[in-house]
Amino acid sequence: MIRYEDVAHNPLKEMNNIYKFVGLKTSKKLEEWIYRLTHGNGKGTFKEAFQITSRNATEVSQAWRTVLPYSKVRRIQEVCKEAMSLLGYRTVYSEEEQKRLEIDLVMPQKFTW
């Protein structure tokens, strides 16, 4: 299982795991390119959302927490409750909790088939 946030928080490790899983080897050039793309400044602009630009991947993965209204987050959590639990995502119970970025909402992986 690969979660977006795991890749955003540790892109080189996750990329190496993916390559190893499919039997490929990475190159120094590829690792440098991934590092440059994922270790830029800030989360980027709304206009850059679907462009390949250098941004801070961790900040990008957390951007929804400051942009989405809590009412939408609450509804998404209601609809996706079972999947979120299975995949290791923690729910938030207030707008204040949602916006506290020091609270990690991605639990350590304990997923098995």
N, C-alpha and C positions, 0 to 999 in steps of 0.2 A: 504494500500500500504506500502510495506517495501522496502526501497532502501538499497543497500549494504553499502553506505557511512553512512547512519543513524546508522546502526548496528556497523560499524567500529568506529564511533565517540562516541557512547554511548551504548556499548554492553549490560550492565546490564539492563538498562532501556528498551531497545528494546526486550531483551530476556524475561523480565517480562511481557511486553505487549503481546508478542506472546503466552506465557504460559497462561495468563489470557484469551486471545481470544479463545483458544481451551479448556478452562475449567480445566487447570492443575495448580498445585502449584509448585513453585520452592523450592529448598532446599538450605541451606547455603553451602553445599558441592558443588553443581552445580554452584552457584554464585562464589565461590572461584576459581573453575576450569576455568570458563570463564574469570574471572579477570586475572588470571595468564597467560592464553593464549593470551590475548589481550593487556596486559600491559608490554610486554617484551621490550628489547632494540632493536631499529632499525627496519628496514623493512625486514631483513633477506637477504639471498643470492638467486641468481637465481635458484640454485640447490634445495633450500628449498621451492620454490614457491607452490608446491602441497603437502607439508608435514605439519603435525600438530606440529608446534613448537611455542614456546613463542616468540611473536614479538609485536611491537607497531602497533596495528591495524590501527590507524590513518595514520601512515607513510606508511603502506602497501597500504592503499586506495589511496594514493597520488603518489605512485611510478611511475605510467605511465607518470606523468607530467615531470619527469626528464629523462625518458628512451626513450619514443617514439619520433620519429622525428615529427616536426610540420606538415610536408606534410601528414603524416598518420592521425594525429589528425584532420586536416582540412578536409580530405576525409571522415573520420568517421562522423564528424559533418554534412557534406553535406548529407550523406546517412541517417543519423538518426535524422535529424533536427526536424521533427514533434514529434517523440517519446521523444527526449530530452526536448523539450518545454513542453510537456504534463507532464513529470515526474519531471520537476523542475531543469533541469541542464542548467547552463549558458555556453555559447560558448566562446571560446577564439579566438582572431583575430590576434595573432602574437605568435612567439616562445617565445618572452620575457614575454608576458602575461601568456602563458602556464606554464612557469618555475617559476613564482612568486607565491610561495606556500601560501603566506599570503592572496591571493585572493581566497575567497571561491567560488567554482563553483557549489555548491549544494544549491539551494534556499530552504527557509523554505517550508514545505509541505502545499499545499493548494489544494490537490487532492480530488475530489469527483466524484462519478460515476453518 
